[in-house]
Amino acid sequence: MNTLRDKVVFITGSSRGIGREIALRCAREGAKLAITGKTVKPHSRLPGTINSVAEEVLEAGGQALAIQVDVRDEQAIEDAVEQTVEKFGGIDVLVNNASAISLSGTLDTPAKKLDLMWDVNMRATFLASQACVPHLKQADNPHILTMSPPLDLDAKWFAPHLAYTMSKFGMSMCTLGMAREFSAAGGAGKSIAVNCLWPRTTIATAAIEFNFPAEILRASRKPAIVADAAYAILIRDSTACSGNFFIDEDVLRESGVSDFDHYAVSPGAALYNDLFLG
């Protein structure tokens, strides 16, 4: 069984929500975390900064490097990767978690919103992967894990929020292509595992709180379920685990988990399926 102890994990968008939870899950296993994001000063409505998460990582038993990064800035991504390598000696795992959302129709999506979602979602996933691959090639068990959904070309997922869907499926298409492209690019002939992870239900994050009715937040699960599923994927052998579109609940069931009530915001209540599923 592989472990993340002393492994270097670079996570985009890790100042709060799912990114923060994945960082803490890896920290509990003794990993070295590059905590990246834009937020360095407390936000009036959103808790968490890269520095506060770095402190939590240290308390959880990991090592931390907080780096302010706007993932729309190619040079900032490259600089953050180099800082991570300089600090920790390499990169073993990239988690593409940063994401922007606007569930707006075509006529209600100005160019500014379109550009934001495309840049933060697809473009940043591509550029962060591009910057990390040379270092992942040197790792013993290299992984890229992207928080995006299974590809499904049913028009029902495009019509209500075309721009958002294109940007999230763009992330998934990066996985589809890179899994094949880097299938024998790791150290000693190993593959760089490139996979997606998506939650079965909505997850109680700021994205749900500010974009959906309150009853959907109550019908969500906590970010810990995604973090536990991510960890279960990241310790798999990279040579036998690539090109998958994982669902968090399925990953954990395969790992032997059968009771999911402790992940629920409202245990026992009916859960709300996430977008792109069902």
N, C-alpha and C positions, 0 to 999 in steps of 0.2 A: 504494500500500500504506500502510495506517495504521500508526502506531507508538505505543508506550506511553511514549516519552520525554517527560518532564515531565508526564505524565498522573497524576491522583490516583486511587489505588486503595485502597478501604476493604475490609478483609478481616476477617470475624468468625472467631473461633477460630483465630488465626494464630500461636500460641505454639509449635506443634509440628506434625508430620505433614504432611498435604496443604496446610493453610493456610500453614504456614511455607514449604513448597516453592514454592507459587505466589508468595508474597511475594518470594522470592529470584529466581525466574524473571523477574518484572516488574522487580526492582531491576537486574538485569543489562542491562535495556534503558533504564535511566535514569528509571524511574518514581518517583513519590512515594507512599510506603506509609503508611497508617494501620494499625498492627499492634494488634489488639485481642484481649483474652482476660482470663480471671480470674487467670492465674498470673503473679505478680510475684516470688515467691520460689521457688527450686528445689524441685521435688517429689522425694520420696524414691525414687519408682519411675519417674517420667516426666521425660525431659530437656526443657529449653527453658522460657523465660519470654518475656513480651512484650519485655522489655529486651534479652535475649540475641539475639532475632531482629532487633530494631531495629539492634543492632550489626552483625549479619551483613548486613543490608540496606545499611548504609553501606559496609561493606567490598566489597559486590558492585557498588557504583556508583550506588545509589539514595539517596533521602532517606527519613527515617523519623520517625514520630511514634508512640510507644508509649502506649496508653491502656488502663487497666484497665477492663474492661466485663464485667458479668454480663448476658448477653443476655436473661435473664428479667426484667430491670428496664427498663421502657419509658423512664423518664427517663434512665437511664444510656446507652441507645442514642442518644437525642436529643442528650444532652450530648456524646457522642463524635463524632457527626456535626458538630455545631457547632464543636467544637474542631478538627476536621479542616479545615473550611471556613475557619476563622479562620487556621489555620497555612498552608494551601496555596492558598487562594483558591477552592476549589470541589471537586467530586467528579465524576470521569469514569466510574468503574467501582465497582460493589459486587459483592463475592464473598460469597455466603451459604454459609459453610463450617462454622460451628459446628454440632455435632451430638452427641446423646446416644444411647446404644444399650443395650438390654437385650433379648436374644433369649429372652424368657420367654413362656410360655403365659398364657392368661387367668387361670387360678387362681393363678399364681405371680407376678403383676404387681400389687403393692400400689399404692394411689393415689399414693403418693409417687413411684414410678418412672413411672407413667403421666403424672403432671403434669410431671415433669422432661423426659421425651421430647417431650411436646406443646409445652412452653414453649421448650425449646432448639431444637427442630426447626421445626415449622410456625409457631408464634407469633413466634419471633425472626426468621424469614425474612420474615414479613409486616411486622413492625414496622420492621426495618432497611430494607426496601424502601420502606416508607411514609415513613421519615425521609429517605431519600436522593433520592427521586424529584424533589422540588422543585429540587434542585441538579443532578441528572442532566439535567433539562429545559434547563439552560443549557450543557450540554457539547456538543462538536462530534461526538463519536462515543460516545454513552452506552450502557453495558452493565450489565445485572444477570445474574450467572451464579450459579446455585444448585447445590450438590452434592447432587443427589437423582436417583432412578432414573426411567426411563420408566414411565408409568402402565400398569398391567396388572392387570385385575380378576380374574384367575384366583385361585381360593380357595387354591391351594397357597402363595401368597405371604402370605396372611393367617393361615391356621390355626396355623402353628407359633409365630408371634410377632406377634399381632394389634396390640398397642399400638405396637410399633416400626414396623410396616408402615404403619399409619394416619398416624403422625407424619411418616414420610419421604414418603409419597404426598401428604400435606398440603403439603409443600414443593413438590412437583411441580405440584400444583394451583394454587399461587400463580403459578408460571410460566405455566401454561395460561391463567389469567385475566388476568394482568398483561400478557402479550404482546399480547393483543387490546386491553386497556384503554389501554395506552400506545403504541399503534401509530403515533400521529402526535403524540407529546407532546414530542419532543426539540426542540432548537434548530433554527431555520430549517426547521420542518416535518419534521424527521427523527424516525424512530422511536427509542424507547428499546428496544434489543434486550434481550429477557428470555428466557434459555435455561437449560436444565439440562445438567449434565455428570455422567456416571457411569462408573466404570471397568469394563472388560471382565472383569478378574480382581480377586481380592482384592488389596489394597494393604498393604504391610508397615508398618502403623502400630500404635499402642498398642491401638486398637480390635480389630484382628485378633489381636494378641499375647495380649490378656487375655480374648477371647471365643471363640476358636477353638483347636483343637489345634495343636501345634507344627508338624506336617507341612503344615498349610495356610499358615502363615507362610512356610515354605520354598518353597511353591508359589505365592507371591505375586510381584507386581512392586513396584518401588520407587515412592515418591510422585512422582518426577520425571516419570513418564509422564503423570500427571494434570496436572501443572504445565505441561508442554509443550503438551498439548492445550488447556488453559485459555488459554494465551497465543495459540495459533493462532485461537481463537474471538474473543478480545477485540480482536484487530486487524482483524477483519472489519468491513465497513460495516454499521452498525447498521440501516440501512434495508432491508437484504436478508438479515438474519440474526436472526430472532426466532421464538419459539414452538417451538424445537427441543429434542429430548431426545437430546443427543449422547452417544456412547460414545467414550471416549478413544482407543482403537485406531483406530476408524473415522476420527476427525478427523485423526489423524496420517497414516494411509494416504492420505487425500485431499490431505494436504500433501506427499506424496512419500516418506514414511518407509516402508521395507520391512523393515528389520532391527530387531527389538525385543529381541534377546538382552541388550543392555546394560541394559535396564530390569528384567530378572529378578533376583530374589534368588538363585536357583540356575539360572544359564544352562543351557539344554538340558533342564531338567526339565519335566515336565508341569505346566501351570498350572491353578489352581483358579478357576472362574468365580465372579464376585461374586454376591451375592444379587440377586434380581429379574431375572436374565438366564438364558437357557437353559431 
